[in-house]
Amino acid sequence: MPVEIKELHIRVTVNAAEGSSSNQQTPGSGKNSDADRQAIIAECVEQVLDIVQNKSER
């Protein structure tokens, strides 16, 4: 009998390596362009709406 996984939780912790190059962005550094920020926001909104729609179908 197959097992169906209905929900999967993934937790990731990312640590920057010491001595990393100085061209990497740090949170809040403001180096993202407005277009990049808007694209990220649009993708996040789309994924959240998909999740909400999938949960309402159950």
Secondary structure, DSSP 8 states (H G I E B T S, - for coil): -----------------TT--TTS--TT---S-HHHHHHHHHHHHHHHHHHHHHHHH-
